[in-house]
Amino acid sequence: MATHPGPADHRLLGLLCSLRPRLFRNLLLLLWTLLSCDLRGTAQGPGEWTPWGSWSRCSSSCGRGVSVRSRRCVRLPGEEPCWGDSHEYRVCQLPDCPPGAKPFRDLQCALYNGLPVLGTQKTYQWVPFHGAPNLCDLNCLAEGHAFYHSFGRVLDGTPCTPGAQGLCIAGRCLLRPLATPAPSGHAPFRSPAHSDPVPSPPQRAGCDGLLGSGAIEDRCGQCGGANDSCLFVQRVFRDAGAFAGYWNVTLIPEGARHIRVAQSSHNYLALVERDGRYVINGDGVPSPPGTYEAAGTRVVYTHGVGPEETLQASGPTSQELLLQVLLREPNPGVHFEFWLPRERYGPFQAQAQALGWPLRQPQPREVEPQPTETPAVREAIPARDAPDPCGPCPDSRGRAHRLLHYCSSDFVFQARVLGRHRQAQETRYEVRILLIYKNRSPLRTREYVWAPGHCPCPSLAPHREYLLAARRVVSPDGTQDRLLLPHAGYARFWSPAEESRVRLAARRCPV
């Protein structure tokens, strides 16, 4: 028997028709989803996390502790569990505890003082026991007795062992990275949604504090950085003094990192602080090898039986240091290098010029004859019908080629070719640096770029702008320090599109 819509049905239809088409489509999609779940009994994909909750208070009232926040997994029947972590932990650094303060683990053991345990009415006084296998169990020794008892896990934020950097979180010992000092403020840790109760060895967190992230500091001290916020300074001091005594080598500026100095002779390296106090080898008296404090960092000084002598410091330095050499014989060379924040490079360059040396070995501009103006113009504007004596170069286009040369090069920059000088075995381009995308050591405004062969590939045309990837090549005797454009290397005409591709390639290179 057929039924006819009544007044109520007409009102419902009118309401649905009055809805906007987009809203009506969403309602139909929701109904279809619910029906699909009901008919098939399963749903595809994982559930969804709720937003993170707020951070809890720090587990400790002084010193280091942890705070935690959590989220819940919301899923329909048949959906997989959510992917990711249900809890996230971060270290909270509070002011140091006052002298004589009771350690956190001692306080937890003391909570069971005078309480019956082990199924008897006997009571004990408890102190921490550190000889048990699991560092993150609350293992307490009964004072005056030869046994200990485990009261379960310690509270999150309890040190794994006295005086160590590790903290217990969710029953596991998580270690701060050794290369990074404990920061002020907060740094997050994450733990799995279901922690394993079986004792496991300590796990190390990255410099970002995340367990298992693998993040490390770059040479500039940036966590997960790409060495692009600082510059690499490297040189060999070869001046030979006319008399024995102390000679200035270089100023090591404030903020310098990864400092390394080496020399091999019977001379001595010397380090002087801003107030004129010698850190090592002052007043002509050799200092013993060891670790010295200077400018807010530790300087490791080595000098064995042979003539080799080194200075190393991780930095950053809190003030300037003056590096000297105490000459007792002709100077064969003092090698030094360090990394410097970009904003400090300008003042350091001015100081370096005042000392009379550039930051990179000068190239022999005055030795080789410069091409005359007329040949340069002829090379810049070749006759259209004149055959190219060098022939075509191999095809070097494509994203893979760009990525390969960007990641393996020492320098990537935009430059304008000012001139070209062809020799028997190589070609020298004089370029003006316009914009630097990547550099392993400082670049000057005007540089020489060398290419192998009289007919290099790729070939650069004067008065054109290119994006170039070059490598640094230093001769074994240190007399030549060149920028080399490899054969079939990366050299593209500059354009906004090519620049965007270069910046994209920078993100794909491993750190």
Buried (B, 14 or more C-beta within 10 A) or exposed (E): EEEEEEEEEEEEEEEEEEEEEEEEEEEEEEEEEEEEBEEEEEBEEBBEBEEEEEBBEBBBEEBBBBBBBBBEBEBEEEBEEBEEBBBBBBBBBEEEBEEEEEBBBBEBBBEBEEEEBEEEEEEBBBBBBEEBEBBBBBBBBBEEEEEBBEBEBBBBBBBBBEEEBBBBBBBBBBBBBEEBEEEEEBBBBBBBBEBEEEBEEBBBBBBBBBBEBEBBBBBBBBBBBBBBBBBBBBBBBBBEEEEEEBBBBBBBBBBBBBBBBBBBBEBBBBBBBEEEEBBBBBEEEEBEBEEBEBBEBEBBBEBEEEEEBBBBBBBBBEBBBBBBBBBEEEBEBBBBBBBBBEEBBEEBBEEBEEEEBEBBBEBEEEEEEEBEEEEBEEBBEEEEEEEEEEEEBEEBEEEEBBBBBBBEBBBBBBBBBEBBBBEEEBBBBBBBBBEBBBBBBBBBEEBBBBBBBEBBBBBBBBEEBBBBBBBBEBEEEEEEBBBBBBBBBBBBEBEEEBBEBBEEBBEEBEE
